[in-house]
Amino acid sequence: MTNLVITHGNPASSHCAFTFDDGPMRIPIDAWLDALEQGGARGTFFLTGEWFDRHPAKAREMLARGHELTMHTYHHRRMADVPKAVFFEELKLAELAYQEATGRPAPALIRFPYASYREENLEWLREWNYLLIEGEDTVDWSGPPSAQLVERGMPKLVKGSIMVFHANEIAKETPQAVKSLVQHAHTKGLDMVTVSELLHAVGIRAGERRWQVRFKPAHQRSIHLEQWKRVAGEEELQKLAADSLEWGSPKAPTGYGAYRKWLQELSSQVQLGGETYLVARSFAEQHWAYVHASVRGGTLVLEDFATKEPHADALVYMLQWAAHEAAVMGCEWVVSTLDMRRIHKLCEQLGFEAQIVLEEVSG
């Protein structure tokens, strides 16, 4: 059985990991990213759920740049001080924030704030197949000058080491120190990889956890069902692509060739055919929403959706359409892995039976 607490990687492998806790709320995280990337290094960031909720676009950008993001509770609580119900609530909220921000399942890796935990917490972690990642504390949480951090960190830079830094308002000297330590690592022949890659070298694969919101179908009245139609024909698809590209959806491409890429993406959803289809809400000669839906095992799955307006009513109209559509088709549930907390609250307000449940656990 894998040891629950990981403090280092393979001492025979020329890998080390630079890890960072917290995530700054009042200043950008870019200085820490630049410090790593200038030396060709990738980092692992243990971030709070609050950070993911405030910076979803930055989270997606960091993943695209090759960094690893994982759990640091939702509210940055001292977990040794909380009861079991709060412990799991903190994990669940952090996982939901991660999944909604990134569109990916949450990795089952954690570092506790303040290194605060008790033995009982480890048994609770085991219930959810988590690994606790510790390492070499650089004490940058106290805000020392960068020269002191470099001096303290150099002896700890060895094969398999996990370096513990912070990315917050106190550790402002850390990026400068990281620049130097990355260079020192290179001179020692060390590659700076993510924690997951470090674990692979010792035969450990971290699991992932994925949540979904689901609600019961219900026939709806007076919800302008006539505005919702399946997208059919190249001309309509082209108009939907042009309209929806302006909505600011995080999934829509930007920059050169954005329209062509987006049209291709929407076209692929239509071409799947069968029990997968694309539906759009249109009125006043404009598209106001789209839903990429599929039917799997008697469940209507909202694979993707976007609305022109960001307010809750736009999502309500989509939920009402989905509830009616699923009822007509005889589906037992409507499910989604997107915008789960918001959908759950709106379903409660609409009187739909709704739950946020774990979809799968791997690892």
C-alpha positions in Angstrom: 0.0 0.0 0.0 1.3 3.5 -1.0 2.5 5.6 1.9 -0.1 8.3 2.4 2.5 11.0 3.3 5.0 11.8 0.6 8.1 13.8 1.6 10.5 13.1 -1.4 10.8 11.4 -4.7 13.2 8.8 -6.0 16.8 9.6 -4.6 18.3 7.8 -7.6 16.4 10.0 -10.2 17.7 13.4 -11.3 14.4 15.1 -10.6 13.2 17.6 -8.0 10.0 19.5 -7.5 9.4 23.1 -6.7 6.1 23.5 -4.9 4.2 26.6 -3.8 1.4 27.0 -1.3 -1.6 29.5 -1.1 -1.8 31.6 -4.2 -1.8 35.4 -3.7 -5.2 37.2 -3.6 -4.0 40.8 -3.7 -1.1 40.6 -6.1 -0.6 38.6 -9.4 1.0 35.2 -9.4 2.9 35.9 -12.5 6.2 36.7 -10.8 6.4 33.1 -9.5 5.5 31.7 -12.9 8.1 33.8 -14.6 10.8 32.8 -12.1 10.2 29.1 -12.9 9.8 29.5 -16.7 12.9 31.6 -17.3 14.8 28.5 -16.2 12.7 26.0 -18.0 11.1 24.7 -14.8 7.5 23.7 -14.0 6.0 24.0 -10.6 3.2 22.4 -8.5 0.9 24.9 -6.8 -1.2 23.9 -3.8 -4.0 26.5 -4.1 -7.1 27.2 -2.1 -10.6 26.8 -3.5 -11.1 30.5 -2.9 -8.2 31.2 -5.3 -9.7 29.0 -8.0 -13.0 30.8 -7.7 -11.3 34.2 -8.0 -8.9 33.3 -10.8 -10.4 30.6 -13.1 -8.8 32.1 -16.2 -5.3 32.2 -14.6 -5.8 28.6 -13.4 -6.5 27.4 -17.0 -3.5 29.5 -18.2 -1.1 27.9 -15.7 -2.2 24.4 -16.7 -1.7 25.3 -20.3 1.8 26.5 -19.5 2.7 23.1 -18.0 2.3 23.7 -14.3 0.4 21.5 -11.9 -2.4 22.8 -9.6 -3.8 20.9 -6.7 -5.6 21.2 -3.3 -4.9 23.4 -0.3 -8.4 23.2 1.2 -11.1 25.8 0.3 -10.7 28.4 3.1 -7.1 27.8 4.2 -8.2 26.2 7.4 -6.1 24.6 10.1 -7.4 21.1 9.5 -6.1 19.7 12.8 -8.7 21.9 14.4 -11.9 21.0 12.4 -14.4 18.1 12.9 -14.7 15.4 10.2 -17.8 17.0 8.5 -15.9 20.3 8.1 -12.8 18.5 6.9 -14.6 16.8 4.1 -16.6 20.0 3.3 -13.3 21.8 2.8 -12.0 19.1 0.4 -15.3 18.9 -1.5 -15.6 22.7 -2.0 -11.9 22.9 -3.1 -12.4 20.1 -5.6 -15.6 21.7 -7.0 -13.8 25.1 -7.3 -10.9 23.4 -9.1 -13.1 21.4 -11.5 -15.3 24.4 -12.3 -12.3 26.6 -13.0 -10.3 24.2 -15.0 -12.8 21.8 -16.6 -10.7 18.9 -15.3 -11.1 16.3 -12.5 -9.4 17.4 -9.3 -6.1 15.6 -8.5 -6.1 13.8 -5.2 -3.0 15.5 -3.9 -3.1 17.9 -1.0 -0.9 20.0 1.3 -2.5 21.2 4.5 -2.2 24.9 5.4 0.3 25.5 8.1 1.2 21.8 7.9 -1.6 21.5 10.4 -3.0 17.9 10.7 -3.4 15.1 13.2 -3.2 11.4 12.7 -7.0 11.1 12.5 -6.9 13.5 9.5 -4.7 11.0 7.6 -7.3 8.3 8.0 -9.9 10.6 6.7 -7.7 11.4 3.7 -7.3 7.7 3.0 -11.1 7.4 2.7 -10.9 9.7 -0.4 -7.7 8.1 -1.7 -5.6 11.3 -1.2 -1.9 11.7 -0.9 -0.4 14.3 1.4 2.6 16.0 -0.1 5.2 17.4 2.3 8.9 18.3 1.6 11.8 20.6 2.5 10.5 23.8 4.2 12.3 26.9 3.0 10.6 29.0 5.7 9.8 31.6 3.1 6.4 32.0 4.9 8.2 34.3 7.3 9.2 36.7 4.5 13.1 36.5 4.6 15.2 38.2 1.9 15.9 36.2 -1.2 19.6 35.8 -0.4 18.8 34.0 2.8 16.3 31.8 1.0 18.9 30.8 -1.6 21.4 30.0 1.1 18.9 27.9 3.0 17.6 26.1 -0.1 20.8 25.2 -1.9 21.8 22.3 0.4 18.3 20.8 0.2 18.4 20.7 -3.6 19.2 17.0 -4.2 17.8 14.2 -6.2 14.2 13.6 -5.4 13.8 16.6 -3.2 10.4 18.4 -2.9 11.0 22.1 -2.2 8.3 23.9 -0.2 7.8 27.6 -1.1 4.9 30.0 -0.9 3.2 32.2 -3.5 1.5 34.9 -1.4 1.8 38.5 -0.3 4.4 37.7 2.4 6.7 35.6 0.3 7.5 38.5 -2.1 11.2 37.6 -2.1 10.5 34.0 -3.2 10.4 34.6 -7.0 13.9 36.1 -7.0 15.2 33.2 -4.8 13.5 30.7 -7.1 15.3 32.2 -10.1 18.7 31.5 -8.4 17.7 28.1 -7.1 16.5 27.0 -10.5 20.0 27.8 -11.9 21.6 25.9 -9.0 19.4 22.9 -9.7 20.6 23.0 -13.4 24.2 23.0 -12.3 23.5 19.9 -10.1 22.0 18.2 -13.1 18.5 18.3 -11.7 15.3 18.6 -13.8 12.5 20.5 -12.1 9.3 18.6 -12.7 5.8 18.5 -11.2 5.0 16.4 -8.2 3.0 14.0 -10.3 6.0 13.4 -12.5 8.2 13.0 -9.4 5.7 10.3 -8.1 5.8 8.4 -11.4 9.5 7.9 -10.8 8.7 5.8 -7.7 5.7 4.0 -9.3 3.0 6.1 -7.7 0.1 7.5 -9.7 -2.1 10.1 -8.0 -5.9 9.6 -8.4 -8.5 12.0 -9.6 -11.9 13.0 -8.3 -14.7 14.2 -10.5 -18.1 15.7 -9.4 -21.3 16.2 -11.2 -24.6 18.0 -10.5 -27.8 16.1 -11.3 -31.4 17.0 -11.2 -34.7 15.3 -11.9 -36.6 16.1 -15.1 -39.9 17.9 -15.0 -42.4 19.0 -17.7 -42.3 22.8 -18.0 -44.8 25.3 -19.2 -44.5 28.9 -20.4 -40.7 28.7 -20.9 -40.7 29.7 -24.6 -39.9 26.2 -25.8 -40.3 27.4 -29.3 -37.1 29.4 -28.9 -35.0 26.2 -28.5 -34.2 24.3 -31.7 -31.6 21.8 -32.8 -28.9 23.4 -34.9 -29.2 22.1 -38.5 -27.6 23.4 -41.7 -24.3 25.0 -42.3 -25.7 28.6 -42.4 -27.2 28.3 -39.0 -24.1 26.8 -37.6 -22.0 29.6 -39.0 -24.3 32.2 -37.4 -24.2 30.4 -34.1 -20.3 30.3 -34.2 -20.1 34.0 -35.0 -22.6 35.0 -32.4 -21.3 32.7 -29.6 -17.7 33.7 -30.2 -18.5 37.1 -28.8 -19.9 35.8 -25.5 -16.6 35.4 -23.8 -17.0 31.7 -23.1 -13.7 30.3 -21.6 -13.9 27.4 -24.1 -14.0 29.6 -27.2 -10.6 30.3 -28.8 -9.2 33.8 -29.2 -6.7 35.4 -31.5 -5.8 34.5 -35.1 -8.1 32.0 -36.7 -10.5 32.0 -33.7 -13.7 31.9 -35.8 -12.5 29.0 -38.0 -11.4 27.0 -34.9 -14.7 27.7 -33.1 -16.8 26.8 -36.1 -14.9 23.5 -36.4 -15.5 22.7 -32.8 -19.2 23.4 -33.0 -19.4 21.4 -36.3 -17.9 18.4 -34.7 -20.6 18.4 -32.0 -23.3 18.5 -34.7 -21.7 15.8 -36.8 -21.6 13.3 -34.0 -25.3 12.7 -34.6 -27.4 10.0 -33.0 -28.0 10.7 -29.3 -25.6 13.7 -29.3 -26.9 17.0 -30.6 -26.5 20.7 -30.5 -29.4 22.9 -29.5 -29.6 26.8 -29.6 -31.9 29.4 -28.1 -32.7 32.1 -30.6 -34.9 35.1 -30.7 -34.7 38.7 -32.0 -32.6 37.3 -34.8 -29.8 36.4 -32.4 -28.6 33.4 -30.7 -28.7 33.7 -26.9 -27.5 30.2 -25.7 -26.4 26.8 -26.9 -26.3 23.4 -25.3 -24.3 20.4 -26.5 -26.3 17.5 -25.1 -26.2 13.7 -25.3 -28.3 10.8 -23.9 -26.4 8.2 -22.1 -27.9 5.3 -20.2 -31.3 7.1 -19.7 -29.6 10.3 -18.6 -29.5 13.6 -20.4 -25.9 14.9 -20.2 -25.2 18.6 -20.6 -21.8 18.2 -22.2 -21.2 21.9 -22.8 -23.3 25.0 -22.7 -22.9 28.8 -22.9 -25.2 31.8 -22.7 -24.9 35.3 -24.2 -25.8 36.9 -20.8 -23.9 35.9 -17.7 -26.7 36.4 -15.2 -28.5 33.6 -13.5 -31.8 33.9 -15.5 -30.0 32.9 -18.7 -28.9 29.7 -16.9 -32.4 29.2 -15.5 -33.9 29.2 -19.1 -31.4 26.5 -20.1 -32.2 24.4 -17.0 -35.9 24.6 -17.7 -35.4 23.6 -21.3 -33.2 20.6 -20.1 -35.7 19.5 -17.5 -38.5 19.5 -20.1 -36.4 17.9 -22.8 -35.3 15.1 -20.4 -38.9 14.5 -19.2 -40.2 14.2 -22.8 -37.4 11.6 -23.6 -38.1 9.7 -20.4 -34.7 10.3 -18.8 -34.2 9.7 -15.1 -31.7 12.5 -14.5 -30.1 15.6 -16.2 -26.4 15.8 -15.3 -23.5 18.3 -15.8 -20.0 18.7 -14.7 -20.0 22.4 -15.4 -21.1 25.3 -13.1 -22.2 22.7 -10.6 -22.7 24.9 -7.5 -24.7 27.5 -9.4 -26.9 24.9 -11.1 -27.5 23.2 -7.8 -28.7 26.4 -6.1 -30.9 27.4 -9.1 -32.4 24.0 -9.2 -33.3 24.3 -5.5 -35.0 27.7 -6.3 -36.8 26.1 -9.2 -38.1 23.3 -7.1 -36.1 20.6 -8.9 -34.7 17.7 -6.9 -30.9 18.2 -7.3 -27.7 16.8 -5.9 -23.9 17.2 -6.3 -22.5 13.7 -6.3 -19.1 12.1 -7.0 -18.9 10.8 -10.5 -15.9 8.6 -10.2 -12.8 7.9 -8.3 -9.6 6.6 -9.9 -6.1 5.9 -8.7 
